[in-house]
Structures are given as C-alpha cells and as structure tokens.
Amino acid sequence: MIKGDPYAIVGQDHLIRNAHICAFTLGNERWLKILTDSWLQKVASKYVVEGIAEDARNVAQSEREWVEKNAKFTLDEVLIRARKDKVADMERWPTDILGLDDPLK
C-alpha cells in the first residue's frame, strides 16, 4: 500500500523499502531523506519512492525510538569514527553528506 493506494511492492521495490527501513531506524529523518533523494536519482517513479519512504517511516517508528533510547552513538558519529579509525573503505565515504570536517585531513 502506497499513500492509501493498493500498490504491490515488486522486484527492486523490496530493496528500496528495506534500505529505507534501515536508514530511518538508524539515522532518523535525515538519513531517510538522504536515501530517498539518492533513489529518486536512480528510479523513475517519485510517487513510488516517496510512498516507500513514508511506509518505511511508519513501519520502523518503534525500532527508531528504541535506537534513540539505547544507542551510544548516532549514525553520523559511527561513520565519522569509522573514518577516523581508518576502517577499510571508509576513506571513500562522502563526508560532505555528514556536514562535518573530514577527520582524515
């Protein structure tokens, strides 16, 4: 169901939905928007991608609340820390998304 319409999620839509659930659960609205904007550059249907994002927000709300109460670090902090600690392949992470100074410079 997308925006009240009976829309059957098929094929790549499952991947998009799962990614949105993860983004919202771990990174809240900011990361849900980042992922939605990214998918909108790759997928033709704005209606479907935005509908999937809305569904993911609704489905993952309780998990998001649990993460907020129990996490030691935010998703942004984890990504910056991984880059700072030189975790493999983090040197290619686009730090401009985080809006923070690059810890490797």
MMTF fields as JSON, N, C-alpha, C and O atoms, coordinates in Angstrom:
{
  "mmtfVersion": "1.0.0",
  "mmtfProducer": "UNKNOWN",
  "numBonds": 419,
  "numAtoms": 420,
  "numGroups": 105,
  "numChains": 1,
  "numModels": 1,
  "chainsPerModel": [1],
  "groupsPerChain": [105],
  "chainIdList": ["A"],
  "bondAtomList": [4, 2, 8, 6, 12, 10, 16, 14, 20, 18, 24, 22, 28, 26, 32, 30, 36, 34, 40, 38, 44, 42, 48, 46, 52, 50, 56, 54, 60, 58, 64, 62, 68, 66, 72, 70, 76, 74, 80, 78, 84, 82, 88, 86, 92, 90, 96, 94, 100, 98, 104, 102, 108, 106, 112, 110, 116, 114, 120, 118, 124, 122, 128, 126, 132, 130, 136, 134, 140, 138, 144, 142, 148, 146, 152, 150, 156, 154, 160, 158, 164, 162, 168, 166, 172, 170, 176, 174, 180, 178, 184, 182, 188, 186, 192, 190, 196, 194, 200, 198, 204, 202, 208, 206, 212, 210, 216, 214, 220, 218, 224, 222, 228, 226, 232, 230, 236, 234, 240, 238, 244, 242, 248, 246, 252, 250, 256, 254, 260, 258, 264, 262, 268, 266, 272, 270, 276, 274, 280, 278, 284, 282, 288, 286, 292, 290, 296, 294, 300, 298, 304, 302, 308, 306, 312, 310, 316, 314, 320, 318, 324, 322, 328, 326, 332, 330, 336, 334, 340, 338, 344, 342, 348, 346, 352, 350, 356, 354, 360, 358, 364, 362, 368, 366, 372, 370, 376, 374, 380, 378, 384, 382, 388, 386, 392, 390, 396, 394, 400, 398, 404, 402, 408, 406, 412, 410, 416, 414],
  "bondOrderList": [1, 1, 1, 1, 1, 1, 1, 1, 1, 1, 1, 1, 1, 1, 1, 1, 1, 1, 1, 1, 1, 1, 1, 1, 1, 1, 1, 1, 1, 1, 1, 1, 1, 1, 1, 1, 1, 1, 1, 1, 1, 1, 1, 1, 1, 1, 1, 1, 1, 1, 1, 1, 1, 1, 1, 1, 1, 1, 1, 1, 1, 1, 1, 1, 1, 1, 1, 1, 1, 1, 1, 1, 1, 1, 1, 1, 1, 1, 1, 1, 1, 1, 1, 1, 1, 1, 1, 1, 1, 1, 1, 1, 1, 1, 1, 1, 1, 1, 1, 1, 1, 1, 1, 1],
  "groupList": [{"groupName": "MET", "atomNameList": ["N", "CA", "C", "O"], "elementList": ["N", "C", "C", "O"], "formalChargeList": [0, 0, 0, 0], "bondAtomList": [1, 0, 2, 1, 3, 2], "bondOrderList": [1, 1, 2], "singleLetterCode": "M", "chemCompType": "L-PEPTIDE LINKING"}, {"groupName": "ILE", "atomNameList": ["N", "CA", "C", "O"], "elementList": ["N", "C", "C", "O"], "formalChargeList": [0, 0, 0, 0], "bondAtomList": [1, 0, 2, 1, 3, 2], "bondOrderList": [1, 1, 2], "singleLetterCode": "I", "chemCompType": "L-PEPTIDE LINKING"}, {"groupName": "LYS", "atomNameList": ["N", "CA", "C", "O"], "elementList": ["N", "C", "C", "O"], "formalChargeList": [0, 0, 0, 0], "bondAtomList": [1, 0, 2, 1, 3, 2], "bondOrderList": [1, 1, 2], "singleLetterCode": "K", "chemCompType": "L-PEPTIDE LINKING"}, {"groupName": "GLY", "atomNameList": ["N", "CA", "C", "O"], "elementList": ["N", "C", "C", "O"], "formalChargeList": [0, 0, 0, 0], "bondAtomList": [1, 0, 2, 1, 3, 2], "bondOrderList": [1, 1, 2], "singleLetterCode": "G", "chemCompType": "PEPTIDE LINKING"}, {"groupName": "ASP", "atomNameList": ["N", "CA", "C", "O"], "elementList": ["N", "C", "C", "O"], "formalChargeList": [0, 0, 0, 0], "bondAtomList": [1, 0, 2, 1, 3, 2], "bondOrderList": [1, 1, 2], "singleLetterCode": "D", "chemCompType": "L-PEPTIDE LINKING"}, {"groupName": "PRO", "atomNameList": ["N", "CA", "C", "O"], "elementList": ["N", "C", "C", "O"], "formalChargeList": [0, 0, 0, 0], "bondAtomList": [1, 0, 2, 1, 3, 2], "bondOrderList": [1, 1, 2], "singleLetterCode": "P", "chemCompType": "L-PEPTIDE LINKING"}, {"groupName": "TYR", "atomNameList": ["N", "CA", "C", "O"], "elementList": ["N", "C", "C", "O"], "formalChargeList": [0, 0, 0, 0], "bondAtomList": [1, 0, 2, 1, 3, 2], "bondOrderList": [1, 1, 2], "singleLetterCode": "Y", "chemCompType": "L-PEPTIDE LINKING"}, {"groupName": "ALA", "atomNameList": ["N", "CA", "C", "O"], "elementList": ["N", "C", "C", "O"], "formalChargeList": [0, 0, 0, 0], "bondAtomList": [1, 0, 2, 1, 3, 2], "bondOrderList": [1, 1, 2], "singleLetterCode": "A", "chemCompType": "L-PEPTIDE LINKING"}, {"groupName": "VAL", "atomNameList": ["N", "CA", "C", "O"], "elementList": ["N", "C", "C", "O"], "formalChargeList": [0, 0, 0, 0], "bondAtomList": [1, 0, 2, 1, 3, 2], "bondOrderList": [1, 1, 2], "singleLetterCode": "V", "chemCompType": "L-PEPTIDE LINKING"}, {"groupName": "GLN", "atomNameList": ["N", "CA", "C", "O"], "elementList": ["N", "C", "C", "O"], "formalChargeList": [0, 0, 0, 0], "bondAtomList": [1, 0, 2, 1, 3, 2], "bondOrderList": [1, 1, 2], "singleLetterCode": "Q", "chemCompType": "L-PEPTIDE LINKING"}, {"groupName": "HIS", "atomNameList": ["N", "CA", "C", "O"], "elementList": ["N", "C", "C", "O"], "formalChargeList": [0, 0, 0, 0], "bondAtomList": [1, 0, 2, 1, 3, 2], "bondOrderList": [1, 1, 2], "singleLetterCode": "H", "chemCompType": "L-PEPTIDE LINKING"}, {"groupName": "LEU", "atomNameList": ["N", "CA", "C", "O"], "elementList": ["N", "C", "C", "O"], "formalChargeList": [0, 0, 0, 0], "bondAtomList": [1, 0, 2, 1, 3, 2], "bondOrderList": [1, 1, 2], "singleLetterCode": "L", "chemCompType": "L-PEPTIDE LINKING"}, {"groupName": "ARG", "atomNameList": ["N", "CA", "C", "O"], "elementList": ["N", "C", "C", "O"], "formalChargeList": [0, 0, 0, 0], "bondAtomList": [1, 0, 2, 1, 3, 2], "bondOrderList": [1, 1, 2], "singleLetterCode": "R", "chemCompType": "L-PEPTIDE LINKING"}, {"groupName": "ASN", "atomNameList": ["N", "CA", "C", "O"], "elementList": ["N", "C", "C", "O"], "formalChargeList": [0, 0, 0, 0], "bondAtomList": [1, 0, 2, 1, 3, 2], "bondOrderList": [1, 1, 2], "singleLetterCode": "N", "chemCompType": "L-PEPTIDE LINKING"}, {"groupName": "CYS", "atomNameList": ["N", "CA", "C", "O"], "elementList": ["N", "C", "C", "O"], "formalChargeList": [0, 0, 0, 0], "bondAtomList": [1, 0, 2, 1, 3, 2], "bondOrderList": [1, 1, 2], "singleLetterCode": "C", "chemCompType": "L-PEPTIDE LINKING"}, {"groupName": "PHE", "atomNameList": ["N", "CA", "C", "O"], "elementList": ["N", "C", "C", "O"], "formalChargeList": [0, 0, 0, 0], "bondAtomList": [1, 0, 2, 1, 3, 2], "bondOrderList": [1, 1, 2], "singleLetterCode": "F", "chemCompType": "L-PEPTIDE LINKING"}, {"groupName": "THR", "atomNameList": ["N", "CA", "C", "O"], "elementList": ["N", "C", "C", "O"], "formalChargeList": [0, 0, 0, 0], "bondAtomList": [1, 0, 2, 1, 3, 2], "bondOrderList": [1, 1, 2], "singleLetterCode": "T", "chemCompType": "L-PEPTIDE LINKING"}, {"groupName": "GLU", "atomNameList": ["N", "CA", "C", "O"], "elementList": ["N", "C", "C", "O"], "formalChargeList": [0, 0, 0, 0], "bondAtomList": [1, 0, 2, 1, 3, 2], "bondOrderList": [1, 1, 2], "singleLetterCode": "E", "chemCompType": "L-PEPTIDE LINKING"}, {"groupName": "TRP", "atomNameList": ["N", "CA", "C", "O"], "elementList": ["N", "C", "C", "O"], "formalChargeList": [0, 0, 0, 0], "bondAtomList": [1, 0, 2, 1, 3, 2], "bondOrderList": [1, 1, 2], "singleLetterCode": "W", "chemCompType": "L-PEPTIDE LINKING"}, {"groupName": "SER", "atomNameList": ["N", "CA", "C", "O"], "elementList": ["N", "C", "C", "O"], "formalChargeList": [0, 0, 0, 0], "bondAtomList": [1, 0, 2, 1, 3, 2], "bondOrderList": [1, 1, 2], "singleLetterCode": "S", "chemCompType": "L-PEPTIDE LINKING"}],
  "groupTypeList": [0, 1, 2, 3, 4, 5, 6, 7, 1, 8, 3, 9, 4, 10, 11, 1, 12, 13, 7, 10, 1, 14, 7, 15, 16, 11, 3, 13, 17, 12, 18, 11, 2, 1, 11, 16, 4, 19, 18, 11, 9, 2, 8, 7, 19, 2, 6, 8, 8, 17, 3, 1, 7, 17, 4, 7, 12, 13, 8, 7, 9, 19, 17, 12, 17, 18, 8, 17, 2, 13, 7, 2, 15, 16, 11, 4, 17, 8, 11, 1, 12, 7, 12, 2, 4, 2, 8, 7, 4, 0, 17, 12, 18, 5, 16, 4, 1, 11, 3, 11, 4, 4, 5, 11, 2],
  "groupIdList": [1, 2, 3, 4, 5, 6, 7, 8, 9, 10, 11, 12, 13, 14, 15, 16, 17, 18, 19, 20, 21, 22, 23, 24, 25, 26, 27, 28, 29, 30, 31, 32, 33, 34, 35, 36, 37, 38, 39, 40, 41, 42, 43, 44, 45, 46, 47, 48, 49, 50, 51, 52, 53, 54, 55, 56, 57, 58, 59, 60, 61, 62, 63, 64, 65, 66, 67, 68, 69, 70, 71, 72, 73, 74, 75, 76, 77, 78, 79, 80, 81, 82, 83, 84, 85, 86, 87, 88, 89, 90, 91, 92, 93, 94, 95, 96, 97, 98, 99, 100, 101, 102, 103, 104, 105],
  "secStructList": [7, 5, 6, 6, 5, 7, 7, 7, 7, 7, 6, 2, 2, 2, 2, 2, 2, 2, 2, 2, 2, 2, 2, 2, 2, 2, 2, 2, 2, 2, 2, 2, 2, 2, 2, 2, 2, 2, 2, 2, 2, 2, 7, 1, 7, 2, 2, 2, 2, 2, 2, 2, 2, 2, 2, 2, 2, 2, 2, 2, 2, 2, 2, 2, 2, 2, 2, 2, 2, 2, 7, 1, 1, 7, 2, 2, 2, 2, 2, 2, 2, 2, 2, 2, 6, 6, 7, 6, 6, 4, 4, 4, 1, 7, 4, 4, 4, 6, 6, 1, 7, 7, 6, 6, 7],
  "xCoordList": [0.854, 0.0, 0.896, 1.766, 0.694, 1.433, 0.436, -0.423, 0.562, -0.301, -1.779, -2.555, -2.152, -3.535, -3.943, -5.044, -3.077, -3.375, -2.867, -1.804, -3.62, -3.141, -2.043, -2.319, -0.812, 0.33, 1.126, 1.575, 1.299, 2.068, 3.549, 4.019, 4.28, 5.73, 6.335, 6.106, 7.107, 7.698, 9.163, 9.589, 9.919, 11.299, 12.145, 12.289, 12.709, 13.619, 12.954, 13.65, 11.631, 10.924, 11.217, 11.273, 11.406, 11.725, 13.077, 13.229, 14.04, 15.358, 15.244, 15.818, 14.52, 14.337, 13.662, 14.07, 12.645, 11.929, 12.835, 12.879, 13.553, 14.444, 15.516, 15.819, 16.085, 17.105, 16.517, 17.172, 15.297, 14.645, 14.346, 14.493, 13.937, 13.688, 14.982, 14.98, 16.071, 17.372, 17.798, 18.237, 17.67, 18.076, 17.295, 17.877, 15.993, 15.185, 15.466, 15.583, 15.572, 15.814, 17.122, 17.173, 18.171, 19.49, 19.779, 20.515, 19.214, 19.607, 18.511, 18.771, 17.286, 16.149, 15.8, 16.203, 15.056, 14.544, 15.649, 15.482, 16.761, 17.848, 18.344, 18.511, 18.582, 19.089, 17.995, 18.278, 16.758, 15.647, 15.593, 15.396, 15.765, 15.758, 16.965, 16.831, 18.139, 19.34, 19.123, 19.435, 18.589, 18.367, 17.266, 17.397, 16.193, 15.107, 15.619, 15.34, 16.366, 16.92, 17.841, 17.841, 18.618, 19.517, 18.726, 19.057, 17.691, 16.886, 16.115, 15.881, 15.722, 14.988, 15.851, 15.322, 17.156, 18.052, 18.183, 18.599, 17.827, 18.015, 16.715, 16.734, 15.59, 14.317, 13.365, 13.346, 12.594, 11.719, 10.526, 10.1, 9.985, 8.733, 8.923, 9.197, 8.772, 8.837, 7.717, 7.921, 6.558, 5.397, 5.719, 5.41, 6.337, 6.65, 7.735, 7.576, 8.824, 9.934, 9.475, 9.781, 8.756, 8.27, 7.249, 7.197, 6.443, 5.482, 6.18, 5.768, 7.234, 8.015, 8.675, 8.711, 9.195, 9.825, 8.812, 9.121, 7.624, 6.563, 6.196, 6.024, 6.08, 5.773, 6.891, 6.62, 8.125, 9.267, 9.252, 9.508, 8.957, 8.872, 7.823, 8.071, 6.673, 5.6, 5.961, 5.712, 6.542, 6.883, 7.995, 7.975, 8.957, 10.152, 10.107, 11.1, 8.996, 8.94, 9.314, 10.089, 8.795, 9.107, 10.567, 11.186, 11.122, 12.539, 13.401, 14.424, 12.993, 13.727, 13.749, 14.782, 12.613, 12.534, 13.449, 14.097, 13.503, 14.391, 15.844, 16.607, 16.233, 17.61, 17.936, 19.008, 17.033, 17.283, 17.511, 18.343, 16.786, 16.915, 18.163, 18.684, 18.65, 19.688, 21.043, 22.027, 21.113, 22.369, 23.373, 23.015, 24.61, 25.688, 26.117, 26.488, 26.062, 26.468, 25.381, 24.633, 25.306, 24.407, 25.047, 26.229, 24.271, 24.81, 25.924, 26.954, 25.745, 26.783, 28.068, 29.16, 27.944, 29.123, 29.841, 31.071, 29.084, 29.686, 30.451, 31.565, 29.864, 30.524, 31.795, 32.815, 31.74, 32.933, 33.996, 35.175, 33.591, 34.552, 35.196, 36.402, 34.425, 34.973, 35.984, 37.012, 35.69, 36.623, 37.896, 39.004, 37.727, 38.864, 39.744, 40.97, 39.107, 39.832, 40.324, 40.871, 40.121, 40.592, 40.058, 40.799, 38.758, 38.091, 38.142, 37.954, 38.396, 38.567, 37.438, 36.26, 37.809, 36.933, 36.236, 35.527, 36.415, 35.802, 36.497, 35.949, 37.705, 38.383, 37.621, 37.824, 36.744, 35.95, 34.572, 33.79, 34.278, 32.96, 32.806, 33.719, 31.673, 31.48, 31.151, 29.988, 32.164, 31.965, 31.102, 30.584, 30.934, 30.08, 28.638, 27.906, 28.225, 26.884, 26.741, 25.675, 27.806, 27.752, 27.776, 27.358, 28.26, 28.316, 29.328, 29.191, 30.336, 31.356, 32.738, 32.933, 33.673, 35.055, 35.559, 35.219, 36.348, 36.904, 37.982, 38.981, 37.81, 38.81, 40.124, 41.097, 40.173, 41.412, 42.278, 43.409, 41.778, 42.549, 43.237, 43.932],
  "yCoordList": [-1.177, 0.0, 1.235, 1.368, 2.119, 3.372, 4.523, 4.615, 5.38, 6.554, 6.188, 6.906, 5.081, 4.635, 3.84, 3.291, 3.767, 3.006, 1.575, 1.346, 0.624, -0.765, -0.978, -1.347, -0.743, -0.884, -2.1, -2.181, -3.041, -4.247, -3.945, -3.556, -4.128, -3.931, -5.14, -6.279, -4.885, -5.961, -5.649, -4.496, -6.693, -6.551, -5.623, -5.808, -4.615, -3.669, -2.887, -2.382, -2.779, -2.047, -2.623, -1.881, -3.945, -4.565, -4.069, -3.774, -3.979, -3.457, -2.009, -1.637, -1.212, 0.199, 0.309, 1.124, -0.496, -0.457, -0.878, -0.203, -1.978, -2.434, -1.397, -1.145, -0.802, 0.23, 1.432, 2.003, 1.812, 2.932, 2.601, 3.457, 1.39, 0.983, 1.087, 1.61, 0.597, 0.68, 2.132, 2.511, 2.94, 4.345, 5.08, 5.831, 4.871, 5.556, 5.022, 5.798, 3.716, 3.116, 3.613, 3.973, 3.635, 4.0, 5.497, 6.012, 6.198, 7.583, 8.614, 9.797, 8.201, 9.101, 9.786, 9.329, 10.876, 11.567, 12.023, 11.985, 12.448, 12.958, 11.901, 12.185, 10.687, 9.624, 9.048, 8.557, 9.106, 8.694, 9.626, 9.166, 10.921, 11.888, 11.688, 11.728, 11.472, 11.245, 10.044, 10.104, 8.961, 7.762, 7.979, 7.552, 8.637, 8.911, 9.745, 9.431, 10.805, 11.648, 10.845, 11.041, 9.95, 9.108, 8.193, 8.074, 7.558, 6.674, 7.448, 6.933, 8.659, 9.454, 9.792, 10.071, 9.771, 9.994, 8.746, 8.836, 7.572, 6.302, 5.698, 4.925, 6.048, 5.405, 6.436, 7.591, 6.02, 6.945, 7.43, 8.574, 6.594, 6.934, 7.603, 6.941, 8.927, 9.686, 9.23, 9.115, 8.976, 8.521, 7.247, 7.144, 6.285, 5.004, 5.181, 4.703, 5.847, 6.008, 6.785, 6.388, 7.869, 8.634, 7.849, 7.968, 7.052, 6.192, 5.13, 4.839, 4.549, 3.552, 4.197, 3.594, 5.401, 6.107, 6.355, 6.172, 6.764, 7.002, 5.702, 5.687, 4.627, 3.322, 2.881, 2.378, 3.066, 2.677, 3.445, 2.871, 4.723, 5.55, 4.977, 4.863, 4.622, 4.082, 2.718, 2.455, 1.867, 0.511, 0.502, -0.314, 1.398, 1.368, 2.325, 2.446, 2.997, 4.012, 3.459, 4.092, 2.323, 1.798, 1.379, 1.557, 0.821, 0.474, 1.725, 1.732, 2.789, 4.056, 4.613, 5.081, 4.557, 5.038, 4.221, 4.773, 2.907, 2.059, 2.456, 2.571, 2.666, 3.071, 4.395, 4.534, 5.361, 6.66, 6.523, 7.231, 5.63, 5.435, 4.644, 4.818, 3.786, 2.83, 3.001, 2.409, 3.783, 3.91, 4.764, 5.768, 4.355, 5.144, 6.271, 7.357, 6.002, 6.982, 7.083, 6.134, 8.253, 8.413, 7.746, 7.405, 7.566, 7.006, 7.895, 7.383, 9.201, 10.116, 9.935, 9.901, 9.821, 9.64, 8.331, 8.277, 7.286, 5.99, 6.084, 5.572, 6.73, 6.856, 7.688, 7.329, 8.79, 9.622, 8.863, 8.91, 8.167, 7.388, 6.3, 6.075, 5.626, 4.58, 5.176, 4.565, 6.361, 7.036, 7.433, 7.241, 7.983, 8.398, 7.21, 7.317, 6.078, 4.862, 4.064, 2.971, 4.626, 4.047, 2.636, 1.739, 2.461, 1.212, 1.075, 2.051, -0.132, -0.373, 0.241, 0.097, 0.914, 1.547, 2.815, 3.459, 3.181, 4.424, 5.655, 6.756, 5.478, 6.628, 7.128, 8.259, 6.287, 6.692, 7.236, 7.627, 7.262, 7.718, 9.209, 9.986, 9.619, 11.036, 11.859, 11.967, 12.426, 13.142, 14.383, 14.885, 14.888, 16.06, 15.757, 16.667, 14.5, 14.111, 14.355, 14.757, 14.113, 14.27, 15.728, 16.058, 16.593, 18.002, 18.306, 19.293, 17.471, 17.625, 17.711, 17.365, 18.175, 18.19, 16.763, 15.87, 16.567, 15.255, 14.923, 15.637, 13.86, 13.521, 13.013, 12.861, 12.749, 12.265, 13.398, 13.158, 14.604, 15.741, 16.48, 17.466],
  "zCoordList": [0.0, 0.0, 0.0, 0.86, -0.937, -1.015, -1.022, -1.9, -0.047, 0.072, -0.05, -0.68, 0.551, 0.537, -0.679, -0.718, -1.675, -2.884, -2.74, -2.164, -3.259, -3.216, -4.26, -5.401, -3.855, -4.753, -4.316, -3.173, -5.225, -4.898, -5.037, -6.106, -3.945, -3.99, -4.686, -4.282, -5.731, -6.521, -6.809, -6.756, -7.113, -7.574, -6.738, -5.53, -7.394, -6.762, -5.625, -4.744, -5.629, -4.58, -3.199, -2.218, -3.114, -1.824, -1.314, -0.129, -2.201, -1.838, -1.369, -0.346, -2.102, -1.747, -0.382, 0.446, -0.144, 1.141, 2.291, 3.32, 2.131, 3.2, 3.512, 4.678, 2.479, 2.687, 3.432, 4.304, 3.093, 3.779, 5.236, 6.109, 5.501, 6.892, 7.695, 8.809, 7.143, 7.825, 8.021, 9.106, 6.981, 7.06, 8.141, 8.923, 8.19, 9.19, 10.593, 11.542, 10.726, 12.034, 12.626, 13.802, 11.83, 12.344, 12.288, 13.129, 11.314, 11.114, 11.171, 10.949, 11.462, 11.601, 10.278, 9.209, 10.36, 9.166, 8.225, 7.006, 8.774, 7.94, 6.965, 5.779, 7.447, 6.589, 5.695, 4.602, 6.154, 5.287, 4.079, 2.955, 4.295, 3.193, 2.272, 1.049, 2.864, 2.052, 1.128, -0.061, 1.679, 0.872, -0.166, -1.313, 0.234, -0.709, -1.881, -3.038, -1.581, -2.646, -3.566, -4.781, -2.979, -3.776, -4.719, -5.898, -4.195, -5.042, -6.099, -7.193, -5.793, -6.783, -7.993, -9.069, -7.833, -8.966, -9.836, -10.991, -9.285, -9.984, -10.514, -11.472, -9.896, -10.2, -10.791, -10.367, -11.751, -12.468, -11.643, -11.803, -10.776, -10.11, -8.75, -7.749, -8.734, -7.486, -6.548, -5.34, -7.1, -6.327, -5.547, -4.36, -6.217, -5.57, -4.516, -3.393, -4.844, -3.893, -2.66, -1.536, -2.85, -1.703, -0.894, 0.33, -1.573, -0.864, -0.039, 1.084, -0.59, 0.137, 1.35, 2.423, 1.201, 2.324, 3.437, 4.615, 3.07, 4.056, 4.775, 5.994, 4.02, 4.612, 5.559, 6.65, 5.151, 5.986, 7.303, 8.362, 7.24, 8.452, 9.404, 10.604, 8.881, 9.714, 10.299, 11.475, 9.484, 9.908, 10.955, 11.877, 10.815, 11.664, 12.855, 13.572, 13.081, 14.134, 15.514, 16.23, 15.895, 17.24, 17.351, 18.4, 16.274, 16.29, 16.372, 17.056, 15.674, 15.724, 17.143, 17.621, 17.799, 19.189, 20.096, 20.985, 19.876, 20.673, 20.452, 21.411, 19.2, 18.892, 19.58, 20.169, 19.514, 20.146, 21.642, 22.208, 22.282, 23.732, 24.11, 25.211, 23.23, 23.603, 22.922, 23.365, 21.875, 21.135, 21.898, 22.514, 21.848, 22.455, 21.507, 21.953, 20.181, 19.176, 18.112, 17.875, 17.474, 16.329, 15.107, 15.129, 14.059, 12.826, 12.286, 11.847, 12.309, 11.834, 12.645, 12.077, 13.952, 14.805, 14.511, 14.522, 14.252, 13.915, 12.601, 12.492, 11.613, 10.309, 10.401, 9.813, 11.129, 11.31, 12.095, 11.745, 13.152, 13.946, 13.094, 13.199, 12.261, 11.385, 10.417, 10.127, 9.924, 9.013, 9.757, 9.257, 10.944, 11.759, 12.143, 12.168, 12.442, 12.83, 11.629, 11.777, 10.433, 9.177, 8.92, 8.517, 9.162, 8.813, 7.292, 6.566, 6.823, 5.39, 4.563, 4.893, 3.504, 2.521, 3.015, 2.241, 4.259, 4.731, 4.172, 4.229, 3.629, 3.024, 1.801, 1.36, 1.253, 0.086, 0.48, -0.386, 1.769, 2.221, 1.931, 2.214, 1.374, 1.046, 2.301, 2.687, 2.922, 4.185, 4.043, 5.04, 2.832, 2.661, 3.068, 3.458, 2.983, 3.426, 4.923, 5.389, 5.674, 7.119, 7.551, 8.661, 6.684, 7.027, 8.112, 8.834, 8.231, 9.252, 8.611, 7.446, 9.401, 8.917, 8.739, 9.515, 7.737, 7.46, 8.491, 8.572, 9.279, 10.298, 9.724, 10.462, 8.423, 7.823, 7.281, 6.856, 7.288, 6.758, 7.876, 7.628]
}
